[in-house]
Amino acid sequence: MKNDEYFIREAIKQADKGISNNEGGPFGAIVVKNGEIVGRGNNKVTSTNDPTAHAEMVAIRDACKNLSSFQLDDCIIYSSCEPCPMCLGAIYWARPKKLIFASSREDASDAGFDDSLIYNEIALPKEKRLIETQQILQDEGIVVFDKWKLIDDKTKY
């Protein structure tokens, strides 16, 4: 029977596949809808030179393509590890009904994948972050938001 343990093992298999193929770090993810896998991903950061090619991102992109949707309504994301801040943000934007993971972020840190800096940076005011952050031309930037607000037949998300 396909249950949470079955699907989390599939996510772990994706992680193993990725490291066996030397595609990136030891992370895997799948997206499941109605008991069927609709998206798969493993970390491909180093093989694609894409810092956003984390397993969850790859699986979300695959699932959205396969479902012809920009949201993962009624889906469950299974990840071999607790998602990093970027992936967690993407998961929230994709709006699945549930997230299930195996290893913790502390386990990842022990293996050399420490996201604590990013978690800490997010909580800081912009002026105290390590990467210099500056806001300019806010009045011009708002123009596109004002335009968006006036569109009646837009696709909301």
Secondary structure, DSSP 8 states (H G I E B T S, - for coil): ---HHHHHHHHHHHHHHHHHTT-SSS-EEEEEETTEEEEEEE--HHHHT-TT--HHHHHHHHHHHHHT-SS-TTEEEEEEE---HHHHHHHHHH--SEEEEEE-HHHHHHTT---HHHHHHHHS-GGGSSS------HHHHHHHHHHHHT-TT----
